Amino acid sequence: MTSPDRIAVTSVLAAIADPETGRPLTDTGQVVSTEVGAGRIAVVIGLTSHSAILHAATRARIEEMLRARFPTVADVAVTIAPHERAPMKLGQIGLEAKSVIAVGSGKGGVGKSTIAASIAIGLARAGSKVGLLDADVYGPSVPHLLGLSGRPQIEEGKIIPPRLELPGAPVAMPTMSIGYLVPPGEAVVWRGPMLHGAITQMLRDTAWGPLDYLIIDMPPGTGDIALTLSQVLPLTGAVIVCTPQDVALLDATKAIAMFRKVNIPVLGMVENMSVFVCPDTGKRYDIFGTGGARRTAQELEIPFLGEVPIQIPIREHGDAGTTAANYDDPAARPYLESICQRLVGNLAAAHAVRPPLPSLPVL
């Protein structure tokens, strides 16, 4: 039976990968301190805000591994401390972000914008620095979902984006949408080159600040904007939202094919409106079918990130511009949080297998 000492404890920590970089914590200077005494092991691990939603799970895993290695030690304490790691600038536009994730769908009406906003809100509430770009130029709905309005100001050549205050977030979440620039009810009638210019300008000229994640709410279908994004930014990947209905799944499969064609990895599928459970009787109604997205994800070898049932509060919060309040609803919060945890967990697992290359600074 191994007796604890600093070298033995360090060997355990060397088997733990930093969720952001995939490299061992011992190689990245993220083992802040190690104390080994009579019947006690205390370590302090530095983790970045990029993996904030995984901090509790990472701490529990380290504790479990230390207890398994040193079963005679009664007191094992693992503390997570902040570890700063600034993002590099991405692409020719110089966006400062560690992960850029597009949220798309094959067709409209599947709740894509609600899921995109919910992912951004969930990551920000967990402690990550998150921005949300509404790239659905023809049907921008993020401003309404978040209850934000007003034309952005320009300061020193940068667009100052409306920001959403969220509990737990290290900074207010910046958001950008064509909906802030176009009067309500006015239609946007643009051809491809104008779309390309608008998306590029919102990415390049918005004062996002340093971000862990930029979540991009894509327009439905397969069109110019995905091609634009693939050209101006190295996207981390895409999340596909669909309902269990066969027609929606057919279109979602086309969206997956589109992202793959432009070399954007598909990070997973979310099944929205998966089931309705009557609040009065508890009876289950599969209004749009059931399990279709999970089956499709398995067939296409794509991670399944989770399902979100039809819930009246989610619709009410969206209509009222208080989508962020879904995380205060005990019925909705577990579904939304689990999607965020699986998404970041899958990124961390992929990084452990193949650490991401750092982006080069713009010259």
VENJO-V431571 format. One record per pair of residues at least 6 apart in sequence whose ideal C-beta (glycine too) atoms are under 6 Angstrom apart, sorted by sequence separation. I is the first residue (numbers start at 1). J is the second residue. If there is no record, write none. Layout:
I/J  I/J
This chain:
2/8  25/31  124/130  134/140  143/149  219/225  229/235  242/248  317/323  326/332  327/333  18/25  35/42  89/96  90/97  105/112  123/130  152/159  153/160  165/172  166/173  242/249  259/266  277/284  297/304  47/55  134/142  152/160  317/325  16/25  34/43  67/76  87/96  152/161  163/172  164/173  275/284  276/285  317/326  14/24  18/28  66/76  87/97  120/130  242/252  256/266  294/304  33/44  87/98  163/174  275/286  276/287  13/25  14/26  18/30  32/44  120/132  240/252  314/326  13/26  63/76  103/116  161/174  162/175  32/46  148/162  161/175  63/78  161/176  240/255  273/288  30/46  62/78  240/256  313/329  13/31  146/164  314/332  59/78  59/80  238/259  311/332  271/293  269/293  9/34  41/66  55/80  117/142  176/202  199/225  238/264  9/36  244/271  308/335  6/34  20/48  113/141  117/145  152/180  237/265  238/266  239/267  269/297  195/224  199/228  235/264  239/268  240/269  241/270  243/272  6/36  20/50  176/206  237/267  243/273  244/274  5/36  20/51  241/272  4/36  19/51  41/73  192/224  196/228  200/232  222/254  226/258  230/262  306/338  47/80  269/302  274/307  306/339  143/177  174/208  230/264  275/309  276/310  305/339  19/54  39/74  40/75  41/76  42/77  43/78  44/79  45/80  46/81  48/83  142/177  227/262  268/303  269/304  270/305  274/309  39/75  47/83  143/179  222/258  226/262  266/302  271/307  272/308  4/41  44/81  46/83  48/85  140/177  268/305  273/310  305/342  140/178  305/343  140/179  125/166  129/170  137/178  124/166  129/171  125/168  130/173  131/174  132/175  133/176  134/177  245/288  249/292  303/346  244/288  245/289  124/169  161/206  243/288  244/289  16/62  159/205  244/290  159/206  160/207  249/296  50/98  244/292  32/81  124/173  158/207  138/188  137/188  242/293  12/65  30/83  12/66  12/69  137/195  135/199  4/70  4/73  270/339  53/126  52/126  52/127  142/217  52/128  131/208  49/127  49/128  49/129  131/211  135/216  136/217  129/211  129/212  130/213  131/214  132/215  133/216  134/217  135/218  136/219  128/212  128/213  123/213  135/225  120/215  119/215  116/215  116/217  113/217  95/203  93/203  93/204  108/220  107/220  96/210  97/211  98/212  99/213  100/214  101/215  102/216  103/217  104/218  105/220  102/218  97/214  87/210  86/210  115/241  112/241  110/241  110/242  100/233  102/235  110/243  104/238  100/235  101/236  100/236  102/238  103/239  104/240  105/241  99/236  110/248  93/232  91/232  107/248  91/233  90/233  90/234  107/251  106/251  106/252  106/254  106/255  104/255  115/270  111/272  50/212  110/272  49/212  145/318  147/321  147/322  144/321  146/323  145/323  125/327  121/324  114/318  117/323  122/336  122/337  123/340  118/336  122/340  119/340  94/362  90/359  88/358  88/359  89/361  88/361  89/362  53/340  53/341  54/344  53/344  19/348  22/351  22/352  23/355  22/355  21/355  17/352
